[in-house]
């Protein structure tokens, strides 16, 4: 199964002490509480977040294991990890891949602790490796992310009974076999009251009602977050749902400020898939990071509850003769995992950047044209994010980075 990220009323606020979870301001409320009240607004992060997605299927063809977070040095730099993805089926949270999640035995050379999994141990798979990672790096917080591009269709049914959905998610995330692994939940609904792989017509308030139910179920001791669209066009996806109302119950939003443009427009025009700002000749207005962040702020989402998204990959075309953006093409460039898509770790060597535009990089090599972020453009984006007062940044996803974690380190350095 193929997964992909694509981004195309007031309640009284209490002053909350900066204590509790690392990077999170915790409200003065018992940690055992499993209820949210309208009188309390969930706090945003109190320190900058550097969050990365770890994909469960990466252990297969990509051969990218949790141990790689250690050997690359990335585990020392991130604050949070989103484990992707759990499924949403029949209105409930569900396991995505049981073999990868908790059944696959890892050998000593693959394991964080350097020991073989045994046949009779109660928990194996990625969950056990994440447990070992937390033992080694106890400050890292891990969230289980549900949905994603391929599995977002289940949210429509879930929205019919938010309380029951939240209960199912809590029961799964807090399953006694792995409850110690996770520090909360992330919902990646693409997209509420709008179209992604499928179309949703749950209504503008569905996202707010769902997040309210999640906070009521998960309480204040857990993180509750969501990945959200970056479509800031007039009448676009940000306008389709009540994101400001939902933000009251969330710790932050991961704004998917990437995949604005790509070779799904096979003949071009070529354009960077993750522009920070607009530029002369951009194919669509409102399709850039600055516009998305501004639109969420204008809607009433606090800046520190917005994380800027970075893609650890490029999107590209072939049949291109023009170096600058705006050229014509004959189709998507060849890629390791899918046409028009390639990891940064491949592109930085095979097609080095030849220019920058709108705060990101592009490369023209032979007849191929790619756009992607480099350590230098990541540093620029992090500087911008700090000036905007954002809560930090997140990225999709670890396995696209170099073996020494160049991009993760750039995010960390840029947020300091």
C-alpha positions in Angstrom: 0.0 0.0 0.0 1.4 3.4 -1.0 1.3 6.3 1.5 2.0 9.9 0.8 1.6 13.3 2.5 0.1 15.9 0.2 -0.7 19.4 1.0 -2.4 21.0 -1.6 -16.0 31.0 19.1 -14.1 31.6 22.0 -13.5 30.0 25.4 -11.8 31.6 28.3 -8.0 30.9 28.5 -6.3 30.1 31.8 -2.7 31.1 32.4 -0.8 27.8 32.3 2.5 27.1 34.1 5.4 26.0 31.9 5.8 22.6 33.5 5.2 18.9 32.8 5.9 17.3 29.4 9.1 18.2 27.7 8.3 21.0 25.2 4.8 21.4 26.5 3.2 23.8 28.9 1.0 21.7 31.2 -2.2 23.0 32.8 -2.6 23.1 36.5 -4.8 20.0 36.5 -4.3 16.5 37.8 -2.3 14.3 35.4 -4.9 11.6 35.7 -7.7 13.7 34.4 -9.5 12.2 31.3 -11.7 15.2 30.6 -11.4 18.5 29.0 -13.4 21.6 29.9 -14.4 24.5 27.7 -12.7 26.8 30.3 -9.2 25.5 29.5 -7.4 25.8 26.3 -4.7 23.2 25.5 -1.3 24.7 25.7 1.1 25.0 22.8 4.8 24.0 23.1 6.9 25.9 25.5 10.1 25.1 23.6 10.7 24.7 19.9 9.5 21.4 18.5 11.7 19.4 16.0 9.4 16.6 15.0 10.0 13.8 12.5 7.7 11.2 11.0 8.9 7.6 11.2 7.1 5.4 8.6 6.2 1.9 9.7 6.7 0.5 6.1 10.2 2.0 6.0 11.6 -1.2 7.6 10.9 -3.1 4.3 12.3 -1.9 1.0 13.9 1.2 2.5 15.6 -0.9 5.2 15.2 2.0 7.6 14.8 0.9 11.2 14.5 2.8 14.5 18.2 2.1 15.1 18.9 4.4 12.1 17.7 7.3 14.2 20.6 6.5 16.6 23.4 5.9 14.0 22.5 9.0 12.0 22.6 11.2 15.1 19.0 12.3 14.5 17.7 11.0 17.8 19.9 13.5 19.6 18.3 16.4 17.6 14.6 15.7 17.5 12.1 16.4 20.3 9.2 14.4 19.0 8.5 11.5 16.7 5.2 10.7 14.9 4.8 7.0 14.1 2.9 6.7 10.8 0.4 5.3 10.3 -2.4 3.7 12.2 -5.6 3.1 10.1 -9.1 4.4 10.6 -11.7 1.7 9.9 -15.4 1.6 10.6 -15.2 4.7 12.6 -12.4 3.4 14.8 -8.7 3.7 15.2 -7.1 0.4 13.9 -3.7 -1.2 13.5 -2.0 -0.3 10.2 0.5 -3.2 9.9 0.7 -5.6 12.8 3.9 -7.3 11.6 5.8 -4.0 11.4 4.1 -2.5 14.5 4.6 -5.2 17.1 5.3 -8.7 15.6 8.5 -8.5 13.5 11.5 -9.8 15.4 14.6 -7.6 15.0 18.1 -9.1 15.1 20.9 -7.7 17.3 22.4 -5.6 14.4 19.0 -4.1 13.7 18.1 -3.3 17.3 18.6 -0.1 19.3 19.9 -2.1 22.3 22.0 -4.4 20.2 20.2 -7.6 21.3 18.2 -10.2 19.4 14.4 -10.2 19.9 13.3 -13.6 21.3 10.3 -15.6 20.1 8.5 -15.5 23.4 9.0 -11.8 24.3 5.6 -10.0 24.7 6.4 -7.1 22.3 8.5 -7.0 19.2 8.4 -4.9 16.0 8.8 -1.1 15.8 6.9 -0.5 19.0 9.6 -2.4 21.0 12.3 -0.6 19.1 10.7 2.7 20.0 10.5 1.6 23.6 14.3 1.0 23.5 14.8 4.4 21.8 13.0 6.1 24.7 15.1 4.2 27.2 18.2 5.7 25.5 16.7 9.1 24.9 14.1 9.6 27.6 13.3 13.2 26.6 11.9 12.2 23.2 8.1 12.1 23.0 6.4 9.7 20.6 2.9 10.1 19.1 1.0 7.6 17.1 -0.3 9.2 13.9 -3.5 7.9 12.3 -4.8 8.4 8.7 -2.5 9.9 6.1 -3.2 10.3 2.4 -4.2 6.7 1.8 -6.1 6.0 5.0 -8.0 9.3 5.5 -11.2 8.0 4.0 -12.1 6.4 7.3 -12.4 9.8 9.1 -15.8 10.5 7.5 -17.4 7.6 9.3 -15.5 8.5 12.5 -16.8 12.0 12.4 -20.4 10.7 12.9 -19.6 9.7 16.5 -16.5 11.6 17.7 -16.8 10.3 21.3 -16.8 6.7 20.1 -14.0 7.3 17.8 -11.9 9.0 20.5 -12.6 6.1 22.8 -11.4 3.6 20.2 -8.2 5.6 19.7 -7.5 5.9 23.4 -8.0 2.2 23.9 -5.6 1.4 21.1 -2.9 3.9 21.9 -3.1 3.0 25.6 -3.1 -0.8 25.0 -1.2 -2.2 28.0 1.2 -4.0 25.6 2.6 -0.6 24.4 1.1 2.2 26.5 4.5 3.3 27.7 5.7 3.9 24.1 3.3 6.6 23.2 2.8 10.1 24.6 -0.2 11.0 22.6 -2.0 10.9 19.3 -1.7 12.7 16.0 -4.6 12.8 13.5 -3.7 13.2 9.8 -7.1 13.8 8.1 -6.7 14.7 4.4 -9.0 16.6 4.4 -11.9 17.6 6.7 -14.9 18.8 4.6 -12.8 18.8 1.5 -11.2 16.4 -1.1 -8.0 14.4 -1.0 -7.7 10.8 -2.1 -11.5 10.8 -1.3 -13.9 13.6 -0.6 -15.4 14.4 2.8 -18.6 16.3 3.4 -18.8 16.0 7.2 -19.1 19.8 7.6 -16.9 22.6 8.8 -17.3 21.8 12.5 -16.4 18.1 12.2 -12.7 18.7 12.9 -13.5 20.8 16.0 -15.9 18.2 17.3 -13.4 15.4 16.7 -10.6 17.2 18.5 -12.8 18.2 21.4 -13.6 14.5 21.8 -10.0 13.5 21.5 -8.9 15.9 24.3 -11.8 14.8 26.5 -10.7 11.2 26.1 -6.9 11.6 26.2 -6.9 14.2 29.0 -4.3 16.8 29.7 -1.4 14.4 30.3 -1.2 13.4 26.6 -0.3 15.3 23.5 -3.1 15.7 20.9 -2.0 17.1 17.5 -3.1 17.1 13.9 -1.5 17.4 10.4 -3.4 19.9 8.3 -3.6 21.3 4.8 -1.5 24.3 3.6 -3.9 25.2 0.8 -4.4 29.0 1.4 -6.0 29.7 -1.9 -9.3 31.7 -2.0 -12.0 29.2 -1.2 -9.4 26.5 -0.5 -9.0 23.7 2.0 -8.1 25.9 5.0 -11.4 27.7 4.6 -13.3 24.4 4.5 -13.0 23.5 8.2 -13.0 25.2 11.6 -9.3 24.9 12.3 -9.3 27.7 14.8 -12.1 26.1 16.9 -10.3 22.8 16.8 -7.0 24.4 17.9 -8.4 25.1 21.4 -8.1 21.3 22.0 -4.8 20.7 20.3 -1.2 21.2 21.3 -0.2 22.1 17.7 -0.8 21.7 14.0 1.7 20.2 11.6 1.1 22.4 8.6 1.9 20.4 5.5 3.8 23.1 3.7 5.1 20.9 0.9 3.7 19.2 -2.3 2.3 22.5 -3.5 3.4 21.6 -7.0 4.6 18.4 -8.7 4.6 16.2 -11.8 0.9 15.3 -11.4 0.9 18.3 -13.7 2.9 16.2 -16.2 3.7 19.0 -18.7 4.6 21.5 -16.0 5.2 24.3 -15.5 8.1 23.3 -13.3 7.8 24.8 -9.8 9.3 24.2 -6.4 7.1 21.9 -4.4 7.8 23.7 -1.1 8.1 27.5 -1.7 8.4 29.5 1.5 7.0 32.6 -0.2 5.2 33.5 -3.4 7.2 34.5 -6.5 6.7 36.0 -9.9 5.2 33.2 -12.1 4.1 30.9 -9.3 1.5 28.5 -10.9 -1.2 29.1 -8.2 -1.8 31.9 -5.6 -2.0 30.8 -2.0 0.2 27.8 -2.6 3.2 28.7 -0.4 4.2 28.4 3.2 3.9 32.0 4.2 0.4 32.3 2.8 -0.7 29.2 4.7 0.8 30.3 8.0 -0.7 33.7 7.6 -4.2 32.3 6.9 -4.2 30.1 10.0 -3.1 33.1 12.1 -5.8 35.3 10.6 -8.3 32.6 11.4 -7.3 32.7 15.1 -4.8 29.8 15.4 -2.0 30.9 17.8 1.4 31.1 16.1 3.0 28.8 18.6 0.5 26.1 17.7 1.8 26.0 14.1 4.7 23.9 13.0 6.3 24.6 9.6 6.6 21.4 7.4 9.8 20.4 5.6 9.9 17.6 3.0 13.0 15.4 3.0 12.5 14.7 -0.7 12.2 16.3 -4.0 9.6 16.4 -6.7 10.6 16.5 -10.3 9.9 16.4 -14.1 11.8 15.2 -17.1 12.0 16.5 -20.6 12.9 20.0 -19.3 15.2 22.3 -21.1 14.8 25.5 -19.0 16.9 25.9 -15.9 14.7 28.4 -14.1 11.2 27.4 -12.8 8.4 27.8 -15.2 9.6 25.4 -17.9 7.7 22.8 -19.8 8.1 19.1 -19.3 7.2 15.7 -20.8 6.3 13.9 -17.6 7.5 13.0 -14.1 11.2 12.3 -13.6 12.2 8.7 -12.7 12.4 8.0 -9.0 13.3 5.1 -6.7 9.9 4.8 -5.1 7.6 6.5 -7.4 7.8 8.6 -10.6 8.4 12.3 -9.9 9.6 11.6 -6.3 13.0 11.1 -4.9 14.7 11.2 -1.5 17.0 14.1 -0.6 19.8 11.7 0.2 19.8 10.6 -3.5 19.2 14.0 -5.1 21.9 15.8 -3.2 24.5 13.6 -5.0 22.7 12.8 -8.3 21.3 16.2 -9.1 22.8 18.9 -6.9 21.0 22.2 -6.5 21.6 24.7 -9.3 19.5 27.6 -7.9 17.2 28.9 -5.3 13.8 30.6 -5.5 11.2 31.6 -2.8 13.3 30.2 0.0 13.9 26.7 -1.5 16.2 25.0 -4.0 15.9 23.6 -7.4 18.2 21.5 -9.7 18.4 21.1 -13.4 20.5 18.1 -14.5 20.3 16.8 -18.0 16.7 16.8 -18.9 15.5 16.4 -15.3 14.3 19.2 -13.1 13.9 18.8 -9.3 13.0 20.9 -6.4 13.9 20.2 -2.8 15.2 21.7 0.4 18.9 21.7 1.3 20.6 22.3 4.7 21.0 25.9 3.6 17.4 26.5 2.7 16.2 24.7 5.8 18.2 27.1 7.9 16.5 30.0 6.1 13.1 28.5 6.7 13.9 28.0 10.4 15.0 31.6 10.7 11.7 32.7 9.1 9.7 30.3 11.4 11.3 31.8 14.5 10.5 35.4 13.4 6.9 34.3 12.9 6.8 32.9 16.5 6.0 29.4 15.3 6.2 26.5 17.6 8.9 24.8 15.6 9.0 22.5 12.6 8.3 19.0 11.5 9.4 16.9 8.6 8.3 14.0 6.3 10.2 11.7 6.9 13.4 10.4 8.5 14.5 7.9 5.8 14.8 10.6 3.1 17.7 12.2 5.0 21.4 11.3 4.6 23.0 8.6 6.8 24.4 11.4 9.0 21.1 13.3 9.4 22.1 16.5 7.5 18.5 17.9 7.3 17.5 17.0 10.9 20.6 18.7 12.1 19.9 21.8 10.0 16.4 22.1 11.6 17.8 21.7 15.1 20.5 24.3 14.4 18.1 26.7 12.8 15.6 26.5 15.7 18.2 27.3 18.4 
